[in-house]
Amino acid sequence: MRSRIPLFAAAFVCLLAAVSCGGTDTTLDTTASITPRNTSLSPDGGSVFVQVTASGAWTIDLEYPSGTPSWATADPASGNGSRADVRLRYDANGSSEERQVTMILRPAGGLPARATVTQQGKSSGIITPGTGISGKDTAAPQWLELPATKAGDGRTFFAHDMEGKEYTDKARSGVRNWSFYWDASEHLAQWVAYPLNRSLRGTGSRSNVWGLDPLLPADAQPNLITGSYGGGWTRGHQIPSADRLTYAANVSTFYGTNMTPQEYNFNGGIWASLEDKVRSYAFLADTLYVVTGCKWDDSSTVTGTSSGFAVKVPTHYFKALLFKGTSTYTHSGYMAAGFFLPHDPSIAEGKCTDYIMSVSELEKKTGLDFFPLLQDVVGAAQAAVIEDETPSKWWK
């Protein structure tokens, strides 16, 4: 009998380890995970990218609460290895009630991983319109720095005053500070626009008071108060802190709505160099009207989720500049220039002007219409000359 006990024990251990002696190895996949970029979906139909981590083949099932009809699909629903291009596609929610679906990743030879997402009800909204001009689908180009906005493009317009609160145009209260065009799905501003001169810059120092933007609900914006996005990306300003030095205005530049994920050496290198150059232009102008923005349409890179969301990393950054003042190069008192930079940390700091171009060329690259109000100021023909002109040596 004693000779049989070790044999039985060995067979039992072999069974527990899921290894058939002399058969196929079925080692469990312990790395499997599934992570949506966003777990709170808008009421509108759309899709969200999902990160799948697995060492082999896998499938995705969707599980709904009992009695709930299906309203989403995984695309693709099966694959092999880790992928960042899986999408959860979802229908519009016609109900005022929120709804949930759980994604179940089933790796071959491993334990399932789960992630639950919630779609908001149609009346709940993610962004609450303000009492003034903020929270609107579009904004009339009532200030020279504002690009044209498009109805139904999924983006929303907001404007801050110098106290970091909503600029209420109707009452003309306070002084306008910076405006932004917010993409609720990507949790990024496509652009930030503002006027700049020595007076508007003011005096003071960098506050480093990171905070949440009071114009948006807290759960609709990245929380960057205690750190960056995750994944090694820095918090890159669109309106630089150094462009607003009075305390309250400077604090507002540290809102998450003003940030984008930038590579460390790009943020502190070529981008900082361009910001310095823009200020040098502004100090020679009556006013420099500035639009700063980014492109992420073709990006397949996302951040970590430390901010509460996995945010797309832009592939390019741009600035559109309209100078108002005295110069031999102006037309009716105005001249313009654009910059379009790849998000590339290897670009040398002093190479800003290698990426300079006319505003018309920048419009082609970004799909935006910059300075639409200019034609009301100088006439359509003169505005076209200003925007079409290759930047003179003054800008270089």
C-alpha angles and dihedrals in degrees: 000000000000091000092057098054097071091047092051092046092050091050091049093050089048090054094048091051089054090234120132107211105247090004136097121312109241100180111175119253102234096173099068117127139151121209125179115210088232129019095192112069128194119247090248120089117260143107140272127207117245127202113221118193116191139134096220144004120337145172132207124221125187120222123196130190113270113286095014118127119230116266104163141055134200113233108226101015093194138029147133131266129349118331136176097190099073112121133204104212116199140186125237114273107236092182127085089227123087119240137200141215128186120216112213117199111202111192118196108260094003144090119274122257123210139204126177124207128191125213115208122236117254095251097044097071126191097232122044115214115241129236093253129029097316124102093035127135091230138013128211111241092250095148126051095239096057119103118215115275127214128225115238097012093123094250130113132210124231134173131198130205123216090273091061092251131108116303104227104205094184092063094034087222118170125341123303113248116176135338129204140193107224126208106203094193095053097033090227136109111241087208144356119209131193145148118250135197135129093275095049090046091056125180133291137077142276109293100195088204100149112198151151120274109251091211093069133049111264093241093053097062136056113269104224098158098114101025148338134290097282127246094078097292120138128223103259118196121225095194100036120237088234091060091067115040104163105102104247093040091049092050089056091059088065094061114120089239089068093052135091129180108261134179109255099240092043091052095049095034129040093003094053089045091054091048089055091049092051090054090051089055091048094052090058093049136076083229133344114209109212134196116184121183150142142229123225103157094111097035120122093176122096134183128240119270100253090117092052094263139061100238127200114250110231119240095206141021128205145186127200114196131193115189120205114188146065121323137129087241099057128104112215087343097309140096132168144203139180135209125201117184131181112232090252122142092200094071109111116244096241095053100086095118091055084076099046121121144152119289089243090058090048089052089057091052096046103031089231131127107226125202098359090167092062092084089059089055103043103011130263096274095050092044089054091052091051095049096041096048119107106240112265126231088269088080093049 
